[in-house]
């Protein structure tokens, strides 16, 4: 009797292709940005509050974007997970609120329910997704397409969705400094790949991993934790830097633990460096990942995201090469 073939969920081959094409996908969206708002109207002058809703990888992007808008614009912005948004009272939302629902894949999920929930309010509503033709897209014409791919582990689509949200911030607040994609972004992404090719990666399989972030990087910290679970099956944790720093007084770090610190601005670096020093003094190991000051704060976000993607992919390959089995589903 022939058994149905089993296909890995989020295949590594597609993941590699999508990571490699991330810079090109960012440039593609930048090139067509002026056409992205041709199908709907946004009363940007009325917007005072922005609510960004997502689950999983979209939730981490929502956190980054909400922190960005909160830091650089006059808008009151917050991120909600899909389940939390579904519990909210729609009467609080009027025209001055812009609700953005994120669903990279657009497949049936609670995010579809969230978009249905949102369009019943008096708020302005925008869906953000990769491509047309999904159940998510059928709910409203107010849809922003990123044209990213997401067949493998969530990588490319996260970066392109974040870029779309940061560009949307410029549309809402024209006084913002224009968001520029670095001329040599492909070269920098290639250097990050080479870094992970040469890195002694077995180290990460032997440690308890914790990501530390704050503000702009809090979403990245959660993303790093999620990516290690998706690919190499490494259980990792994300913690807010400030709260973790307080816990160091109780000697919470020790041998067998490794911390990845993600400062997102130059002014944060002293606090992160002090935390890294305290971690090492307690016997744990730590590395600080930042491309500032060589990169702007916006480009640093995309470079750190790429670093996390390469980490996930290389450690996933190591896991499979060592005999590990990734989650799969049966083909019908």
Secondary structure, 3 states (H helix, E strand, C coil): CCCCCEEECCCHHHHHHHHHCHHHHHHHHHHHHHHCCCCCCCCHHHCCEEEEEECCHHHHHHHHHHHHHHHHCCCEEEEEEHHHHHCCCHHHCCCCEEEEEECCCCCCCHHHHHHHHHHCCCCEEEEEECCCCCHHHHCCCCEEECCCCCCCCCCHHHHHHHHHHHHHHHHHCCCCCCCCCCCCHHHHHHHHHHHHHHCCCHHHHCCEEEEEECHHHHHHHHHHHHHHHHCCCCCEEEEEHHHHHHHHHHCCCCCCEEEEECCCCHHHHHHHHHHHHHHHHCCCEEEECCCCCCCCHHHHHHHHHHHHHHHHHHHHHHHHHCCCCCCEEECC
